[in-house]
Amino acid sequence: MSKFTPSFILLIIVYLLLTACVRSDSSTGGKTVVITPAIKGNSANLNVGDAIEIQIPTIPTEGFEWVAQDLDTSILVQEGSAAYTEDSSPNSAGGIVTLIFNAVGAGQTNLNLLYVNPTSSLSSDSFGMLVEVK
């Protein structure tokens, strides 16, 4: 085995880790950044034409849904509605809700999501992050 093989494998692993959260998306013409909630908070830097995909672990509650609150539509526009994917693990009680937003204009905005019951205005959870679009 060549002495360069471990270095090459390490290089491939680093490359895969760096590209794991970014994928090309031909429908928006830019990259898609995948965000999951983090203990220390989240932020994202995008270019006009990029997309941000928010993946929130959720235990479904009847009548509740994730919705954007006070979305600055001159900077971000939601693509479609939230999509729920059930976790098929044997002991799982929930799954992942995915929301996609397209960067349509330059600026800085807070992306705030609430898990609400639209008929009663009750909220049971929230997610927020800073998004900067260049």
TORFI-229158 format. One record per residue (C-alpha): residue in one letter; residue number from 1; z, x, y. Coordinates in nm, 2 decimals. Each point is the difference from the previous one (the first is absolute). Layout:
<rs>
<aa = A, i = NUM, w = Z, u = X, v = Y>
...
</rs>
This chain:
<rs>
<aa = M, i = 1, w = 0.00, u = 0.00, v = 0.00>
<aa = S, i = 2, w = -0.09, u = 0.13, v = 0.34>
<aa = K, i = 3, w = 0.27, u = 0.08, v = 0.26>
<aa = F, i = 4, w = -0.18, u = -0.23, v = 0.24>
<aa = T, i = 5, w = 0.04, u = -0.31, v = -0.22>
<aa = P, i = 6, w = 0.36, u = -0.09, v = 0.11>
<aa = S, i = 7, w = -0.10, u = 0.05, v = 0.37>
<aa = F, i = 8, w = -0.30, u = -0.23, v = -0.05>
<aa = I, i = 9, w = 0.21, u = -0.27, v = -0.17>
<aa = L, i = 10, w = 0.25, u = 0.02, v = 0.28>
<aa = L, i = 11, w = -0.28, u = -0.03, v = 0.26>
<aa = I, i = 12, w = -0.13, u = -0.31, v = -0.18>
<aa = I, i = 13, w = 0.35, u = -0.16, v = -0.01>
<aa = V, i = 14, w = 0.05, u = 0.07, v = 0.37>
<aa = Y, i = 15, w = -0.34, u = -0.15, v = 0.08>
<aa = L, i = 16, w = 0.08, u = -0.31, v = -0.21>
<aa = L, i = 17, w = 0.34, u = -0.05, v = 0.17>
<aa = L, i = 18, w = -0.15, u = 0.04, v = 0.35>
<aa = T, i = 19, w = -0.27, u = -0.26, v = -0.07>
<aa = A, i = 20, w = 0.21, u = -0.24, v = -0.20>
<aa = C, i = 21, w = 0.08, u = -0.22, v = 0.30>
<aa = V, i = 22, w = -0.34, u = 0.02, v = 0.17>
<aa = R, i = 23, w = -0.32, u = -0.15, v = -0.14>
<aa = S, i = 24, w = -0.35, u = -0.06, v = 0.14>
<aa = D, i = 25, w = -0.08, u = -0.37, v = 0.07>
<aa = S, i = 26, w = -0.37, u = -0.08, v = 0.07>
<aa = S, i = 27, w = 0.08, u = -0.35, v = 0.13>
<aa = T, i = 28, w = 0.19, u = 0.14, v = 0.30>
<aa = G, i = 29, w = -0.21, u = 0.32, v = 0.04>
<aa = G, i = 30, w = 0.31, u = 0.22, v = 0.00>
<aa = K, i = 31, w = 0.30, u = 0.10, v = -0.21>
<aa = T, i = 32, w = 0.27, u = -0.23, v = -0.14>
<aa = V, i = 33, w = 0.36, u = 0.12, v = 0.04>
<aa = V, i = 34, w = 0.24, u = -0.15, v = -0.26>
<aa = I, i = 35, w = 0.36, u = -0.05, v = 0.13>
<aa = T, i = 36, w = 0.31, u = -0.10, v = -0.20>
<aa = P, i = 37, w = 0.34, u = -0.06, v = 0.16>
<aa = A, i = 38, w = 0.20, u = 0.32, v = 0.05>
<aa = I, i = 39, w = 0.37, u = 0.04, v = 0.07>
<aa = K, i = 40, w = -0.06, u = 0.21, v = 0.31>
<aa = G, i = 41, w = -0.27, u = -0.24, v = 0.13>
<aa = N, i = 42, w = -0.38, u = 0.02, v = 0.01>
<aa = S, i = 43, w = -0.27, u = 0.09, v = 0.25>
<aa = A, i = 44, w = -0.37, u = 0.05, v = -0.02>
<aa = N, i = 45, w = -0.27, u = 0.17, v = 0.21>
<aa = L, i = 46, w = -0.34, u = -0.16, v = -0.05>
<aa = N, i = 47, w = -0.35, u = 0.01, v = 0.16>
<aa = V, i = 48, w = -0.19, u = -0.30, v = 0.10>
<aa = G, i = 49, w = -0.18, u = -0.12, v = -0.31>
<aa = D, i = 50, w = 0.28, u = 0.10, v = -0.24>
<aa = A, i = 51, w = 0.22, u = -0.24, v = -0.19>
<aa = I, i = 52, w = 0.37, u = -0.01, v = -0.09>
<aa = E, i = 53, w = 0.11, u = -0.16, v = -0.32>
<aa = I, i = 54, w = 0.37, u = -0.10, v = -0.01>
<aa = Q, i = 55, w = 0.15, u = -0.04, v = -0.35>
<aa = I, i = 56, w = 0.34, u = -0.17, v = 0.00>
<aa = P, i = 57, w = 0.21, u = -0.04, v = -0.32>
<aa = T, i = 58, w = 0.09, u = -0.37, v = 0.00>
<aa = I, i = 59, w = 0.19, u = -0.24, v = -0.22>
<aa = P, i = 60, w = -0.19, u = -0.33, v = 0.06>
<aa = T, i = 61, w = 0.19, u = -0.28, v = 0.15>
<aa = E, i = 62, w = -0.16, u = -0.35, v = 0.00>
<aa = G, i = 63, w = -0.13, u = -0.09, v = 0.34>
<aa = F, i = 64, w = 0.03, u = 0.35, v = 0.15>
<aa = E, i = 65, w = -0.28, u = 0.23, v = 0.10>
<aa = W, i = 66, w = -0.05, u = 0.33, v = 0.19>
<aa = V, i = 67, w = -0.15, u = -0.06, v = 0.35>
<aa = A, i = 68, w = -0.07, u = 0.23, v = 0.29>
<aa = Q, i = 69, w = 0.21, u = -0.07, v = 0.31>
<aa = D, i = 70, w = -0.14, u = 0.05, v = 0.35>
<aa = L, i = 71, w = -0.30, u = 0.20, v = -0.13>
<aa = D, i = 72, w = -0.19, u = 0.18, v = 0.28>
<aa = T, i = 73, w = -0.35, u = -0.11, v = -0.11>
<aa = S, i = 74, w = -0.17, u = 0.24, v = 0.25>
<aa = I, i = 75, w = 0.13, u = 0.28, v = -0.22>
<aa = L, i = 76, w = 0.04, u = -0.14, v = -0.35>
<aa = V, i = 77, w = -0.15, u = -0.30, v = -0.17>
<aa = Q, i = 78, w = 0.12, u = -0.14, v = -0.34>
<aa = E, i = 79, w = -0.27, u = -0.01, v = -0.27>
<aa = G, i = 80, w = 0.05, u = -0.31, v = -0.21>
<aa = S, i = 81, w = 0.34, u = -0.12, v = -0.11>
<aa = A, i = 82, w = 0.28, u = 0.17, v = -0.19>
<aa = A, i = 83, w = -0.07, u = 0.06, v = -0.37>
<aa = Y, i = 84, w = 0.27, u = 0.00, v = -0.27>
<aa = T, i = 85, w = -0.02, u = 0.21, v = -0.31>
<aa = E, i = 86, w = 0.26, u = -0.07, v = -0.26>
<aa = D, i = 87, w = 0.18, u = 0.30, v = -0.17>
<aa = S, i = 88, w = -0.06, u = -0.03, v = -0.37>
<aa = S, i = 89, w = 0.29, u = 0.22, v = -0.10>
<aa = P, i = 90, w = 0.24, u = -0.17, v = -0.25>
<aa = N, i = 91, w = 0.30, u = 0.00, v = 0.23>
<aa = S, i = 92, w = -0.18, u = -0.06, v = 0.33>
<aa = A, i = 93, w = 0.09, u = -0.30, v = 0.22>
<aa = G, i = 94, w = -0.27, u = 0.05, v = 0.26>
<aa = G, i = 95, w = -0.31, u = 0.19, v = 0.10>
<aa = I, i = 96, w = -0.19, u = 0.13, v = 0.30>
<aa = V, i = 97, w = -0.14, u = -0.19, v = 0.30>
<aa = T, i = 98, w = -0.29, u = 0.17, v = 0.17>
<aa = L, i = 99, w = -0.11, u = -0.06, v = 0.35>
<aa = I, i = 100, w = -0.30, u = 0.18, v = 0.16>
<aa = F, i = 101, w = -0.05, u = 0.06, v = 0.37>
<aa = N, i = 102, w = -0.32, u = 0.15, v = 0.17>
<aa = A, i = 103, w = 0.03, u = 0.23, v = 0.30>
<aa = V, i = 104, w = -0.24, u = -0.16, v = 0.26>
<aa = G, i = 105, w = 0.11, u = 0.16, v = 0.32>
<aa = A, i = 106, w = 0.19, u = 0.30, v = 0.14>
<aa = G, i = 107, w = 0.37, u = -0.02, v = 0.09>
<aa = Q, i = 108, w = 0.35, u = 0.00, v = -0.14>
<aa = T, i = 109, w = 0.17, u = -0.31, v = -0.15>
<aa = N, i = 110, w = 0.28, u = -0.11, v = -0.22>
<aa = L, i = 111, w = -0.10, u = -0.17, v = -0.32>
<aa = N, i = 112, w = 0.27, u = -0.25, v = -0.08>
<aa = L, i = 113, w = -0.01, u = -0.21, v = -0.32>
<aa = L, i = 114, w = 0.25, u = -0.27, v = -0.09>
<aa = Y, i = 115, w = 0.06, u = -0.17, v = -0.33>
<aa = V, i = 116, w = 0.03, u = -0.36, v = 0.12>
<aa = N, i = 117, w = -0.01, u = -0.36, v = -0.10>
<aa = P, i = 118, w = -0.26, u = -0.13, v = 0.25>
<aa = T, i = 119, w = 0.13, u = -0.36, v = -0.03>
<aa = S, i = 120, w = 0.36, u = 0.08, v = 0.09>
<aa = S, i = 121, w = -0.04, u = 0.33, v = 0.20>
<aa = L, i = 122, w = 0.26, u = 0.16, v = -0.23>
<aa = S, i = 123, w = -0.04, u = 0.37, v = -0.05>
<aa = S, i = 124, w = 0.14, u = 0.20, v = -0.30>
<aa = D, i = 125, w = -0.15, u = 0.35, v = 0.05>
<aa = S, i = 126, w = -0.20, u = 0.21, v = 0.24>
<aa = F, i = 127, w = -0.21, u = 0.31, v = 0.03>
<aa = G, i = 128, w = -0.10, u = 0.19, v = 0.31>
<aa = M, i = 129, w = -0.18, u = 0.32, v = 0.09>
<aa = L, i = 130, w = -0.17, u = 0.18, v = 0.29>
<aa = V, i = 131, w = -0.38, u = 0.02, v = -0.02>
<aa = E, i = 132, w = -0.21, u = 0.22, v = 0.23>
<aa = V, i = 133, w = -0.38, u = -0.04, v = 0.01>
<aa = K, i = 134, w = -0.22, u = 0.26, v = 0.17>
</rs>
